Amino acid sequence: MFSRLTRPQALAVCALPVAALLATAVFAPLPFSLTQPGLTADVLGENKGEPVITISGAPTRDTTGELRMTTIEATSPDTEVTLGDVIDAWFSTDKAVMPRDSVYPSGRSTQEIEKYNTEQMKESQDAATEAALNYLDLNDKNIKVTLKLADVGGPSAGLLFSLGIVDKLDSAGADLTGGRTIAGTGTIDAAGKVGAVGGVSLKTQAAKRDGATVFLVPKDECSDAKAELPKGLRLIPVTTLKGAVGALEALESGEGSVPSC
């Protein structure tokens, strides 16, 4: 049949199925989530009218400055993401494309994912409390720490929770913020080890937007944090709670070295 068509006609006929495939690809749902900078919250202050950190059984001190945990916002698990959405996000500095399975556990419903994220947050809070009390050698005292943070799930606020508890309880130490707005991210275990979290390039943007000048980042994610680093935001890599406290104390006192990415 094509032998009876002119070359332009034949090319036009061949292009039809290709165009149809491209159109299908553009509008077909893909296994990705679109993410962007999310909210930040000062763990030394209040969230929705309630203190983020409440401590009983030990004296606490007034703190200055802010310790802001950071988040990313992602499209919901059941949101359809098309090729057009992905291309648009690739050309935007305040959006990122991530495999859906890296954002949400695969094979779970929206309700199951919400429950999972809530459980992850609770486990993170328990580990953060234990890490802070271990660091201060207060784990054998009758101290109760309550952590409340509305509308946030997952474990990535662990480091900032621990720092907030240390700042409120360590009456002998220096003020960790020095009056600055310090933000950061990182999981933490009971031994005080800081772990990677993902999405740090978006979290640095959220931190800068909300007034931070310093950002604590898990050391393994330094390169990701530098990729879209906002101007005027200083990165401090950390691997442990002890190291994070030491870096902030050195930053405040001007004595000793402060690590950098």
Secondary structure, 3 states (H helix, E strand, C coil): CHHHCCHHHHHHHHHHHHHHHHHHHHHCCECEEEEEEEEEEECCCEECCEECEEEECCCCCCCCCEEEEEEEEECCCCCCECHHHHHHHHCCCCCEEEEHHHHCCCCCCHHHHHHHHHHHHHHHHHHHHHHHHHHCCCCCCCCEEEECCCCCCCCCCHHHHHHHHHHHHCCCCCCCCCCCEEEECCEECCCCEEECCCCHHHHHHHHHHCCCCEEEEEHHHHHHHHHCCCCCCEEEEECEHHHHHHHHHHHHHCCCCCCCC
